[in-house]
Amino acid sequence: TGITAATGNNGVAIYPNPASTTVNVEFGYNMNSLTVVEITDVTGRLVSTHTIDSPVQGQTMNIDVANLNSGSYFITVKNDTQKLVQKLVLTK
């Protein structure tokens, strides 16, 4: 039972949250450009980065977070026209 961060404003769902081994990033609409998904720790250190070329509506990117320690992180989804930052909690 996680929180799905999906709203009409950002069109991106990040789940489950909290997560333990895998985080899913689901795109609610066509992004039309190279999209970068970054995970940073609370100090701003980049711990994971992934790219996807022009994700389409309904497409899901699965990110393995099993190697990251428990705690709070930020997941950023960005392309050349928009940026979404969402808090991500990892539990082990």
Secondary structure by P-SEA (a helix, b strand, c coil): cccccccccccbbbcccccccbbbbbbccccccbbbbbbbcccccccbbbbbccccccbbbbbbcccccbbbbbbbbbcccbbbbbbbbbcc
